[in-house]
Amino acid sequence: MTDRYDAIVLGVGEMGAATVAHLAERGATVLGLERDDVPRGDGAAGTRLIRRAYDEGPAYVSLRRRADELWTDLEAGHDRRLSYETGSIEAGPAGSDRLEKSRRTYEEHGLEYEMLSSGPLSDRYPGFQLPEAYEAVYRPDGGFLASQRCIVAHVERAHDAGATIRARERVVGWQSTGDGGVTVDTDHARYEADNLVVTAGAWTAQFVDELEGIVVPDRQVVARLQPEVPAYFEPGAHPVWTLQVPEGLFYGFPVHDVPGFEFGRCNRRETADSPRAFEREPTQADERLLREFAEEYFPDGAGPTMGLQTRPSANTPDGDFVLDTLADHPQVAVGAGFSGHGATFATAVGEVLADLALEGETEHDIEPFSLDRF
């Protein structure tokens, strides 16, 4: 079977679902292909941090603002809540570069923040029990996205606009055609399109040779532990957070939707050539590392294990995104390397990739995310 589309989107996770929706709403005939379930059933965590200000550069700031507008629009048209405002904490040793950089960013953008030492932090949020020499930057408008609901909302919008999405269909490969389009082969069929968008997450480099060795898969494990004092970890009593400690950089959320206080460790750098090479099932060593962290810094949250999940992320050497078209194949756009901090940009990333697929350019400033920087 051969079908022809204006665009095919390879990968229907957070970025791909948003891209399919944007393309379909512009009147394009679009096919989304996903190797797993939609939303994905690969153990992806159900929550994603919302950061309102970025110190990585002005391109992130403008993209963040556009993403906020688009999230508001998406949530208004969906029957379930997608975002939650809990406040946010960035914590670590007092005077650390990470905290000072955040504070400077907030001041430069005129954003409200508050500095808290470990004692006042614990008084306000008893779930935190940090060393005396630690401090935190508190932002009142931080929060999290319900990631799975966001994917569903984009998919529903895409379906309403006429898109076709096929789950459990594994892409084998793609190639350019003589007419400037592409063919995409899966384990089910062959499809043709004028344009291709690759948003395959940790699998992206397998489909884009230019990203081999640049977008690198990284295995992350997320734990959910039942709090010993549940009231300390409810959404109204516990903000989202990142915490820099000698063991690494960790992040976490209040209890939401399912039992357990959810947290994980950023970028363990357990890299591999393919996500298939990772241990998909969490191990006792994974659980031990995360439990020891919780017992040290969130002791009232370190109750029985409710869940352990692995998920591959995709990192770039500089930690920045890749949003570009391929020099030798301008009909192919790529969104990749979101390095664990891209989910809150998904709505705007989808808009950018739809621009690149249909127009070959975008009004968004994506120069910092170009492929030729590597």
RAPE-V362504 format. One record per run of one state. SS is the DSSP state (@ for helix, = for strand, . for the rest). FROM is the first residue (numbers start at 1). TO is the last residue. If there is no record, write none. Layout:
# RAPE-V362504
ss=SS from=FROM to=TO
ss=SS from=FROM to=TO
This chain:
# RAPE-V362504
ss=. from=1 to=1
ss== from=2 to=10
ss=. from=11 to=13
ss=@ from=14 to=25
ss=. from=26 to=29
ss== from=30 to=33
ss=. from=34 to=46
ss== from=47 to=50
ss=. from=51 to=57
ss=@ from=58 to=76
ss=. from=77 to=82
ss== from=83 to=85
ss=. from=86 to=87
ss== from=88 to=93
ss=. from=94 to=96
ss=@ from=97 to=108
ss=. from=109 to=113
ss== from=114 to=117
ss=@ from=118 to=124
ss=. from=125 to=133
ss== from=134 to=139
ss=. from=140 to=142
ss== from=143 to=146
ss=@ from=147 to=160
ss=. from=161 to=163
ss== from=164 to=166
ss=. from=167 to=170
ss== from=171 to=176
ss=. from=177 to=181
ss== from=182 to=186
ss=. from=187 to=189
ss== from=190 to=198
ss=. from=199 to=200
ss=@ from=201 to=206
ss=. from=207 to=208
ss=@ from=209 to=211
ss=. from=212 to=215
ss== from=216 to=225
ss=. from=226 to=229
ss=@ from=230 to=233
ss=. from=234 to=239
ss== from=240 to=245
ss=. from=246 to=247
ss== from=248 to=252
ss=. from=253 to=260
ss== from=261 to=265
ss=. from=266 to=270
ss== from=271 to=272
ss=. from=273 to=274
ss=@ from=275 to=277
ss=. from=278 to=283
ss=@ from=284 to=297
ss=. from=298 to=298
ss=@ from=299 to=301
ss=. from=302 to=304
ss== from=305 to=315
ss=. from=316 to=321
ss== from=322 to=325
ss=. from=326 to=331
ss== from=332 to=336
ss=. from=337 to=342
ss=@ from=343 to=359
ss=. from=360 to=366
ss=@ from=367 to=369
ss=. from=370 to=370
ss=@ from=371 to=373
ss=. from=374 to=374
